[in-house]
């Protein structure tokens, strides 16, 4: 089967990584609970920053946020490797700008993710994601972003929300931990 994955905050814990970087740069000590209860994808509110200032901060720190020691979510690397070992195809579909394509791919490989050049799509805006996952005829697709998932409610593909505080309103099946994926696949086999 063909499995597609968004990267940031689906496979890797990027927002939390950025949260710790913001705390350090702003010399602040915002507790993790404030971050965990955010209802927005953007994290600036936890620091009392305006959207504009938050956007500037995100962009100025982007390389540090993307290419340092962000943690993959638990079991994400092992789960994707196992899919490949079982003969499935794993696709990455990220909205990171195209200029980040090579460095992002390199970072993923260095962190243990199984990445094939032909299975990595960078610079995919929300609506382009919809197009590419349809063209690739994926069986499963996983993402965390409400604006992306909202476009996919009626697709004949198994779409899952990677559970987070800012996407609870999306009425789709969800995955909380990557250790659940094998079970989800087994269950779907039984249901069909
Ligand atoms: Mg994401």
Boltz pocket constraint, residues with backbone or C-beta under 6 A from the ligand:
constraints:
  - pocket:
      binder: B
      contacts: [[A, 6], [A, 7], [A, 8], [A, 9], [A, 10], [A, 143], [A, 144], [A, 145]]
      max_distance: 6.0
